[in-house]
Structure formats: C-alpha cells, structure tokens
Amino acid sequence: MFKKILIANRGEITCRVIKTARKMGIKTVAVYSEADKNALHVELADEAVCIGPAASKESYLVMDKIIAACKQTGAEAVHPGYGFLSENAEFSRRLEEEGIKFIGPKHYSVAKMGDKIESKKLAIAAGVNTIPGYNDAISGPDEAVEIAKGIGYPVMIKASAGGGGKGLRVAFNDKEAHEGFASCVNEARNAFGDDRVFIEKYVLEPRHIEIQVLGDGHGNYVYLNERDCSIQRRHQKVIEEAPSPFVDPAMRKAMGEQAVALARAVNYESAGTVEFVVSGATKEFYFLEMNTRLQVEHPVTELITGLDLVEQMIRVAYGEKLPLSQADVGIDGWAMECRINAEDPFRGFLPSTGRLVKFQPPAEGDGVRVDTGVYEGGEISMFYDSMIAKLIVHGKDRQDAIERMRDALNGFVIRGISSNIPFQAALLQHPRFCSGNFNTGFIAEEYPKGFDASMVPHDDPALLAAVATFARMRYIERAVQIEGQLAGHGRKVASEWVVVMGGKQYPMTTASIAGGLAVTSAGKTYNIVSDWKFGELLFSGTVNGAPIGLQIERRGLRYRISHFGLQVEPIVMTVRAAHLLSLMPEKLPPDLSKFLLSPMPGLLREVGVSEGQDVKAGEKLAIIEAMKMENVLKAEQDGKVKKIVAKPGASLSVDEVIIEFE
C-alpha cells in the first residue's frame, strides 16, 4: 500500500481524505494557498506545502506546483478531491509520466467522460438515452440563440468542463440565451480554464438522479445504488439523499446497468458518478453527464452501503481488486446530507464571508456525521466556494432520517457569518419535501420571491414567547445573585410580562416550578423545565413533558430564537414598558433607492453603465464575483446615473455604494 499521498485540494474534502488515509496507515501531504495557511486541512496533514497566492489559478490549479510538492515530499500518489484539477485529463497524464499514481480514473477515461460534449457522444454510441441538444462547442451568443431556437425553449446552456453548478444557465427566450451564454463562458473560463459551452433541451419537471459506480483495473464493476439530488437552488445541490423516494427497484437496476455499461466502455477505474435527468411523469431517464471524481454527496452512499469510497479509490489506484460484487451491494436504511453554506438566506442567499466567531456542529454519532474543513475562529474567504460543512444523517427509514436531520440542524451553531441553516430547516418540514413529491424546480416554485422567516409558520408561536420569558427570568435571577444584597432587600422580580414578537403582544404570567418555570399565556400554561444557563446558545429541556431544543441568544433588549427554520427576535418587557412602546411612533428606514449597493462582499468585475446614462428597469448595471460565481446586478427601476462610485477591480463589502442615481 502507498506510504504517503498528497491531496491536491483544500477544505472539507482534504480533511475527509486525510481521515481515511490515517485509518489506513498512510501519511498525508496537504497543499495550501497563502489564504489557507491557517486552514484545518493544513493542521491535520502530516506535511504541508505552500503552493502560491490565494487565487486558485495561481495555486490549486497549477499542475507544476502540485507535482513539485509531490517530489519535495516523496508523495507516491495524488488524490484530487473534487473541483480544481480533479477532472483534468492533462493532470492525470502528467502525474503518470512522473511516476506518481493518480487516485482516480486513467487520463484517457477522464478525457472521454470528463468532457461533457465527448461523453454525450460516447453515450449515444453506447445506446444510452440522451437529451436532445447541440453537442459541439458554440462560437458566440448569436449562434447560441439560433441553436436554442432550433432545439426549442427552454434550453440549458452548459460549460463543457463545468461542474457544481458553475457555468450553467437555463434560458426561456432569446434574451436569456444571449446573456446566459456570455455568463457561462466567463464562469467556465475563470473556474475551469475552458470556455467551451454547449446547449441541450431542458427537461421540465426533472428529477436529478445519479448512480455511484466503482471500477477496478481488473475488469470488475459495480453500481452502489442511487442518490436523489433534486433539491437544488440555481442548479446547485442543497439536500441529497440515498436511496431516492422516487426510484423503484426496476428503475434502479436499469439505471445502474446503463451506468456500469458506460463506465466499462471507457475502462473506468475508480469511483465515478453517472448522472441522469429523469422525467417525473414518465420515469424516462436520460444521461446527463459523468463525473470522473468523487462527489460532494458521496457520504450518503457510504452510509447506506457501509463502504468507504475514498478507501476504495486508494485501493483501486494501488492495483487491488474490488472487494465486492453486485450481489453484495445492499441498502441499509436512509441517509441525507445538507450542505451548510456561508450565505444569507434572508438576503437572497448572497455570500457571507468573515470570521467564524462560533462554530459548534452537532456531536457525531447516533446517526449523525459532520464533514468540515473549518474551525471556530477560522475565516471564510471570498476566494473559494461557500461550503462550510456537510451535515449527514442516517436513519432506519426516510422519516427517521428527516427527524434526525431536523434535530441536528437545530443544534448546529454558527455565528460571525450567516449560514443557510434556517432555510435547510424550513425545507426539512415542507410538506412537498416530506412527501417525496418534488423535482429540481421545487425551490424556485415554492420560494419564487426568495426566503424569509415568515414563510416558516410555527405551530405554537406563544411557546417561543414563553421560552423568551424563561430566558429573561434566568437573566434576572443571575443579576439578582450578582447584586449580593441581603435577603429580603434585593430586586423585586415581576411575575407579569409582555412579549413583543412579530408585531404582536403576548401577555405572560410566571410562577416557579421544580426545575424551571410555569409560563401562562392566553389561558395556556407552558411548564418549562431546563438546566439552561443564561449565555448558552443551545437551549434544551422539556415543555409540558415533551423535549424541546432550540438556539437562543440575547441581542440587546431582544432574544433571538431559532427553531426548525423559524427565526424570531422577541422583546420581553414589563407591562408598563410594553404600554409605553405601543405609544411610540414607528421609525421609518432611510431611503436608499438612489443607490446601487453591493449585496455581498466580492470583487467588482464590471460596471456596465456610465455617468449621465439613462437606464431602464432590468438593465445590467454591474457584475460582482464572489465565491467563484458571477452575480449580475440589474436596475430595479428606470433612472439616470449620477456617479460611478466604485471602479472595476474594487473589493467590495456588503452595502458598499457602487452607483449613485439622480
């Protein structure tokens, strides 16, 4: 077996590979950019080599630097993780020439299947169902429009070397095809160094089902069931699960056999994924692409099969045979994965960067797994993708997995930056998700105008008001203890309160009970028992005997409470203070309509207008790049540009002024 391997990646996946290598007794080498010098993967590896500046095109994408690091450290093999050079045939070939093993498929397999245009041609030749489309690179936006009209809208514009939602747009008309082509080309060039783009028919009401395959160098192949990755936002996966609630045994077998046939056709060695788009109405499936690498969502397959896919990749690369046949592959329970991303769901999912002031994932074990590459006090950088962690659960069936995931999300504490945990929690209780009746358009259909806390109704909002009152009483109890006055002469604690929450007032009456507090509101009493101490973020206990878990923290006069996707900020006031508050006039927010503000931290790539120019609603104003994605800012109304405040190339912070209008 290999004695030392290098992981040509960063973050969560590098930490994941290191864990398996350590279990196998293999030494590891990490590489890192200047921005990642304090990263977790650098600390976990046995050795680490700096390979350049923060920009990935000057560090993680430079083959010569990776090869030099292998020679410097004596690494015998390279695991590429996913992204970066993982699907680069030239990288695989270069390593082979240098006598370094590539822990992945051979370069000829990567070349044939890693390129989406070529892989589709191969699939057609192999008799695999494919989507109608134009399979050659397209020269420009005008040609893209003509091709799109020929195929028939809607169409999907995709980067040939793309992946992870980068370099992909859906167009429903000529204008969207023209603009989408330009954005795809730019994203593909920046992310993959390959700006070729192709177009295919967009299947309505599609489900995204993928088959995990394993192949070795001895002609053995298996498929490891399917993953359902249909819960997506802007073509990026949000929740993945295995198996799929949509796939029946006959369909699983048919898709699996086609996936293996495709892998066999290119002598595939290693773990790979064949992705299919499936019609929700007819169950017809079409080949989408093959990812010649490990997938982000591979843990759900590991949990239902009991296999370590990273270990299998390493063993295959070393020349070993697969340890199982197709008959040995089973399905044990149900697994789900939530991608925890650094983005603000209440601000249109804009990227959120900065320091992780608090990072406390739920404890692993009892069906909970956390894969991450960050730590408390670390920084989420604007230079790389937005994923903070992967939260994975394993249950006896789908309902059990959903409940475990909801509880795990409730106990996942992140502070200092925004995360998508509230949105994930909301999805986990949405009736369509719970029913399993959804497709890739689910999020766009259910949240067409974005997401906010009002979209997550709570069964009993007065319960949250009661918990806030409990927290307020604990705060006062602590303050009374600190005062240190003689018994009978200390602060008199009120028993009647008013909680102002969501524009409503909840009168509360309190009374002490064993281990907690009885809080009564509108005739209903909540007997709250908990050993929670003021200042702790995680609140656990019972209410009327039923267990409850949530997050709570004091923010000035407010108590921010997060519970199953709902986030509220109640104020607990005395009866007199609540009355005075009701008499005060409402404060209006400042008028910012004359400014284009940066909605996120990022790099200002382009300003599309000039001073004195008249603009129309919907017209492109600027492009901001953050976390490897281009974000086009458009005019919300007609107006005239008064001043260009920020210039292209500027690093912007949230709400920084870009353009001022007259």
N, C-alpha and C positions, 0 to 999 in steps of 0.2 A: 504494500500500500504506500501511497505518497507519504513522505515525511513532512513536507511543507508545501502549502499552497498560498497563492496570492488572490485576494478578492479585488477585482477591478471595478469597484463601485464604492458607494458611501451609504451612510444612514442605516435604516432598518434592515434592508436585505443583507448588508455586510455583517451586521450583528447576528442575523439569522444563520448565515453560513458559518460564522465563527463558532456558534453553539454546537452545530453538528460536527464540525471538524474537531473540536475539543473532545466531544464524545467519542470520536473515532481515534483519538490519539494523534491527530495531525496538527502540526504547528501552522500558524496563520500569519500572513503579512497583509497589513492594510495600506492603502494609498490614500492620500488626502490632499485637498487644495489648501491654500493659505486660509481660506474662510472656515475650513473644517479642522483646524489644528487642535481644537479642544473638543472635537466630536466624540461621541460614545464609542463609535467603531474603532477609533484610533486607540482609545484606552483599553478596549477588550482584546485587541490583537496582540500576538506575541512580539511583532515588529511593525513599524510603520514608516512609510517613506513619503515625504512631501513631493508632489509632482507639479506644482505650479500655482498660478493665480486662481482666484475664485471662479472666474468664467470657465464653464465646463469645456469649451472649445480650446482652452489653453491648459487644461489639466486632465480631467477624466476622459476626454475624447482623443487624447494624443497617444497613439499607439506606441511610438518610440519611447515615451516616458514610462509606460506600463512595462514594456519589455526590458528597459534598463533597470527598473525596480526589481524585476524577476532575477536578472543577472546579479544585481547587487546583493540580494538576499539569499540567492540559491533556491528560490521557489521552483518546484518541478511542474506545477500546473497552475492554471488561472481559472477561477470561477468568475464569470462576468456579471452575475446577478441579473437584473432586468434594467432596460433602458441603456443609455450610454452606448458601449460597444458590444452589447450582448447579442445583437443580430447583425453584426458586421462581418461579412464573409472574409474580407481582407484581413481583419484582425485575427480570425481563426487560422487563416492560411499563414500569416506572418509568424504566429506562435509555433505552428507546426514546423516551419522552416528553421526556427531557432531551437527546435528540440524541446519545446515546452508544451505540455498537454493542455488542450482547451477542454474545460469541463462543460461540455455542451456538444452539439452535433458537429460533424465534419464540415469544413468550409464549403464543400460542394452542396451539401444539404441546406446550409444557411443561404447560399446564393440562390438556390432554386425556390426555396419556400419562404425565405425572409423577405423577398421582394414580392409585393402583393400582386403586381401585374403578372410576373412569371409564374407565381404559384397558382393563379387563377387559370392560366393556360394549361398548366400541368394537371390541374383538377379536371378541366374539361376533357383533356386527353385520357384521363383515367376513368371517365364516365361518372364523375361526381357531379351532383346537382349544383349548378352555379347561378348566380344572379345575372340577369341581362345587363349589359353595360358596354362601355368602350374601354378596352384593355390595354391601350397603348398610352404612352405619355402625351400630354396635351401641350401645345406650344404657347398658348396665351388665353386671356379671358374671353376674347371674342370667339375663338374656336370652342372654348368650354361652353359658351351659351348655345352655340349651334348644336353641339353634341347633346347637350341636356335637352334641348327641344326635340331632337330626334328620338331620344330614349323615352321622353315624356316625364314631366314633373309629377311628384317630387323626385329629385336625384340626390345622391350622396357624392360629394367631392372629397377625395381622399389622397393623402400623400402616399406614394408608393412605399416609402421606407418608414411610414408612420407607425404609431402605436400609442396606447394610453390616452386616446382622445386628442392627441396633438396632430395638427394638420388635417382636420376633418370638419366639414360643414355640410349641412343639409340645405338645399335650395328649392324653393317652391315657385320661383319665377325667374325671369331673365336677369333682373337686377341683383337678386341674391346669388345667382350663379356667377355673375361677373365679379361681384365683391368677394364672394366666398372663395373663388379661385385665387385671387390675389392674396387673401389672408392665409390660405392653405400653403401656397408657395413660400411665403415669408416664414411661417411657423416651421415648415418642413426644413427649410434651409438652415434656420437657426438651431433647431433641435436635433436634426439628423445629418446635416451637411449634404442633403439630397433633396432637390426641389421638384422632382418629378411628381405629377399629380394625375390621377385618373378619375373616371366618373362611372357610377353604376346606379341602377334603379334602387330607389328607397322603398323597402317593403313596408307597407302600412300595417299597423298593429303587430309589430315584430316582437319576438322574444329572442333574447341573446343567450344561446346555449352553447357551452364549449365542452369538448371532450379532452380529458387529460390522457396522453399516451406516453408509454415508455418503450424504448427500443434499445437493444444492445448491439455489440459488434459481432454477434454470433447468429443473427437472423431471428431473434426472438422479439415478439411484440405483444403488448397488452394494452387495453384501454381501461382506465380507472374510473369508470362511470362519468357522470356529467356534473357540471356546475351551472347554475342559473344565475346569470349576471345581468338580468333585465332591468334592475333598478338602477337607472343612470340619470345623471344630470349633465346636460350639454355633452353627451356621448362619453362621459367619464363614469366609471362604475362607482356606486355608492354602497350598496349592500350586495353580497354574493352568498349563495347557499348551495349546499350539496346534501342530498340529491335535489332535483328540481321538482316542485309540486305539479309541474305541467307534463313531465315526461313519464310515459308508461314503459313497462319492460320491453315491449316490442320495438318501440321507438329508440330506446336506449341501445338495444342490440344493433339496430340498423345504422344509427349514427356512429356507434363505436366501431363497427366493422368498416365503415367507409373511412373513418379517421385512421385506422390501422392500415388500410389499403394505401392511403395517401402517404403515410409515413414509410411504408415498405417500398413504395415506388421511388423514393429518393434515398434509400438505405439510411434511414434516420437512426442515429444513435444518441440516446439521452432522453431527458424529459422534454416534452413539447405539448402544445395545445392546438387542437384544430377547432376553430370557432365556426359556428353555424348561426344563421338567422332563420328563425322558424315562424311560420305563419300561425298566429293564434287561432285562426278559424279552421284551417285545413290540416294543420300539423305537418305540412310540407316543409322540408328543411333544405337550405341552400348553403353551400360552402362560402364562408366569408373570408377567412384568411388562416394561415398557420403561424403561430408564434413559436419561433425556434429558440425558446428560452424558458426559464421558469416564470410563472405568472405571479403577480401580486397576490392573487387569491388562492394560491396553492394550499394554504393551511386547511381549508375546508375539506379538500380531498384527502389530506393526510389524516384528519380526524375521523372520517368515515371508513377509511381503508386500513388505518394502522401503520401506514408506510411513511418513512421519512424520505421525501422526494429529493432533498439535497444529498442525502447519503447515497441514494440510488444513482444520482448523476455522477458523484465522485467514483463510485464503484465501476460504473459503466466506462467512464473515462480511463480508469486504470486497466480495463480489459476484462472485467468479470462479467459473468452471465447474470441475467435477471434471476432473482430467487423465487419467482412465482410464474404460474401460467394463468391463462384467462379464467380457468375454472376456480382458481384460488381467490379471485377478486370478489369481495362481497360488499355489502353496505351495512355499516353498523351505526344506527341512529341517524341524527340530523345535525349538520353543522352550519353556522352562519358567521359571516365576517362583516364588520362595519369598518370602513376606512375613516379614521379620525383625522380630519384635515384642519390646517391652520387657515380658516376662512370664517367670515362672519355671516351666518345665515340670515341675520336681521338687516344686513346691508347688501342684499343681493349676492351673497356668497363671495364677496370680494376678499382677496388675500389679506391675511393678517400676519404681520411679522413683528419680531421683538423678542424679549426675554421671557422664558418660562419661569415666572415668579413662583408658581406652584404646579407641580406635575406629580399627581398621585393616581396611578391607574389602579383598577380593582385588583385584589390579590389573585394570583394564578392558582389553579387547582379547582377541583369540583366542577369540571367542565368549562373553565374559563382560561383563556390563553391570551397573552399580550405580546405582540411583536413590535418592537420600537427601536429607534436609534437616537433617542433624545433623553435628556435627564433634567431634573429640576435645577434651575439656574442657567441652563443652556440657552442658546439663541436660535430662533427660527429665522433663517436667512431668506432674503429675496432672490438669491441666486439659483435656488433649486426648487423642486416640486413641493407641494403644500402638505404632504402627508406627515403627520406627527406619529401615528401608531396605527396598528391593525388590532382591533378587538375581535377575538374569535371565541365562539362558544360551541359546546357540543351537548346535545340533549338526546333523550330517548326517542323523541319524535319532533315534528315541526313546532307544535305548540309549546312543548317544553323548551326548545331552543329559543323561541321568541321570548318567553318569560325570563329565561336566563340572561338573554341579551338586554332586555329592558332593565333588569336589576343591575347588571354590570355597567350599563350606561349611567344609571342613577348614581353609581358610586365612583365614577371616573372624574377626578378633579383636575381641571386645568385653569390656571389663572395667569394673567400677564398678557396673554393674547386671546383672541376669540377662536372658538372651535365650532365645528358643525354638530357637536353632540346634541344640542336641543332639537335639531332637525332630524337626526338619526332616531332619537327617541320618539319623535312625532310619527315618523314613518312606521316604526315598530308597532304602533297601536292603530294605524289607519285600517279601516275595515277592508279595503281592497287588498292591501298587503297581507293582512291576516288570512284572507280567503284564498290567497294564492292566484287570484284572477287579475293579473296585471301584465303589462308589456313595457317596452323601452320608453313609451310615451307617458308612463304613469305620472312621473313628477311634473312634467310640463302640463299635463291635463289637470292634475289636482291642485297645482300651485302656479297657475298661469301668470299671476302678478307678483310672484315671489312668496316669501315665507315670513310670517310674524307670529308672535306668541298668541294672538287672538285666534289663530287657526287651530289651536290645540285646546279644545274645551276640557275643563276639568269636571269630573263627576260631582265634586263637592268643594267649591272654592272656599266655603266657610271653614273647611278643615285646614286649609293653608293659612287662613287668617288666625285660626286657633293656635297653630304651631308658631306663628309670628308672635302671638301674645305670650306663649310659653317662653320663647326666646327673650322677649322683653322682660319677663319676670325673672328669668335667670340672670340677666344683666343687672337688674336692680338688686337681686339678692347678693351678687358679687360686690356691688357698690356699697351696700349696707355693711357687709363684712369688712370691707376696706376702711370704712369710716371709723370703726373701732370705738364707738360711743358706748356709754353704759347701757345695760339692758333696760328697756323701757323708755329710753330717751333718744333713740335713733330715729331714722327717717320712717315716716308712716307710709306704707305701701298701699296704693289704691287697689281695690278689688274690681272696679269697673273701668273699662277701657273702650275705645272706639278704634277699629282698624279701618284705615282708608286704603282701598285697593281696587284698581281698575275702575275708578270713578264712582265706586260705591262705598257706603259706610256700613261696617258690621259691628254693632254694639256687642260687647263681650263682658261677661261676669266670671270671675275666677274664684276658685277655692282649692286649698291644698288637699291632696290625697297622698296615700302611701306611695312614695317613689316618683311623684310627679304632680300634675295639676289638672283639675277639672275646669274646663273652659266651656261656658254655655253661651250659645248664640241663637237667637230666634227660637228658643224653646228646645234646641238640641244640645246635648252635652257631649263633649269630647273628653274622655278620660285619657290624658296623655301621660304615659309612663316612660321615662328615659333617664339614663345617666349622662346625657349630653351636657357638656360644659361650654359655657359661653366662649366663643372664639374658635371652636372646632367647626370645620367646614362640612363634615359629614354628620348628619343627624340620623340616628336610628333609635327605634323604640317601638312602642305599641300605642294604638289609639283604639280604645274600647276593646282591647284584647287582640286586635289584628296588627301584624307587623307593618311598619312603615319605614321607608328610607328615602332621604332627600338631601339636598345640599342647601345650606343656609349661611349667610354671612351678613354682618352689619355694614351698611354703607351710609354713614352719616345718620340721619334720622330713619332711614329705611332699612328693611331686611330683605335682601334678595334671596328668593326661594326658587330652586329649580327642581321640578318633579315631573318625570315622564314627558319631557319635552316642553312643558309649560314653564315659563319664567315670569315671576311676578315680583313686585317691589312694594309690599305693604308698609304703611307707616302706622305704628302703634302709638296712639295718643290718649291723653286723658280726655274725659268727656268735655271739659271746658276748652281745651286746646282744639279739639275737633270742631266745636261750635265756632270758635274764632276763625278757624281755617275756612269754614264754609262762607264766611262773610267777606273774605278777601277776593279782589278781582283777579281773573285769570291772566297770567303773564304770557304775552304773545312772543313767538320766536322771531329772531331777526330775519329780515328779508334778504335772502341770498340768491334771488332769481337772476340777478345781473352778473353772476359769476359762474364760470365753469370751474368746479373744484375737483381735485383728484380724489376719486372714491377709494383709493388704495395706495399703499406705498409701492413704488415701482419706478421704472426708467421711462422717461418721456421719449418715445421713439420718433413721433411725428406730430407736427401741428399742421392741420390740413386747411387752415384759413389764414387770412392776412388782415392787418389792421385796416379798418374802414370798409371791410367786405360785408355785404348783406348775406345772411344765411337763412335757410329755410328749415323748418322742423324736420328732423330725420337726417339732416346733412351731417356728414362726418366732420368732427371738429379736431380730434386728436386720437393718437394711439399710445397706450401705455403698456409696457411689457412688465409682467410680474410673474414669478414662478414659472417661467418658460411658456407662458401663454400671452397672446396678444389680446388686448381689450380695447375695442373701438368705442370711443365716446361720441355720441351724436347729440345734435341740438334738440332740445325738448320743445322749443317754440321758435317762431320767426324772430329775427333780431339783427343787430348790426354790431360788428366787432369794434370795440373802442380801443383795447390794448391787449397785446400778447405779453403776458406777464412771465411765463416760463418758456424757456427755449428748448428745442430738441437736444437730448443728451442729459437733461437735468434729472437728478434723483429726487423724486417727489415723496412727500409724506402725505398722510391722509388729510384731506380737506385743504391742501395747499392750492392756491389760486393759479390756474393755468391761463384763463382768458377772462377779460372783463368786457361786458357788453354795455352799450349806451342805454 
